[in-house]
Every structure is written in C-alpha cells, then in structure tokens.
Amino acid sequence: MPTLSVHLPAPLYKKVRAAAKRARQKPSQFARKAVENELLRAPPALTMGALAGTASLARGYDPAAPVFESGDWEQ
C-alpha cells in the first residue's frame, strides 16, 4: 500500500491522537478514514478545480462540428 507522510503541528497531532484513541484506532488509521471521508464529501468540481485552466483547446476547435467529414462515413 502506498504511503503518504503528513507533518502536523503538535496541537493538531494531539487532537488527532485523542480522537483516534476515542475511536479505538491508530492515529494513521483515523487520519486515513478522515481523508477518505473528506474526498467523498467534496464535490468533484472542487477537487478538480485545481486543474482549471491547465488545458487549452486547439485553435479553431469547434465542439459542435462533426468529428469526421460526411464523405468519410462510407469507408
């Protein structure tokens, strides 16, 4: 399983550790579940927002235009 290393300030780590203890989990298990829950909760537009503006369309591209010329359909 891939590993993700996260550095937390001491006060936040204490909160995570206490919450994990109440949930009877290891801090890493608790953090993993918190990340999973947050990703499920966040709308796709928010998570994909980081990619906005990173792609550009080809000059002259018309999304309404047919992909193939009408004469090419017979081949």
Secondary structure as GFF3:
##gff-version 3
##sequence-region A 1 75
A	DSSP	alpha_helix	10	22	.	.	.	ID=ss1
A	DSSP	alpha_helix	27	41	.	.	.	ID=ss2
A	DSSP	alpha_helix	44	48	.	.	.	ID=ss3
A	DSSP	three_ten_helix	49	51	.	.	.	ID=ss4
A	DSSP	three_ten_helix	70	74	.	.	.	ID=ss5
###
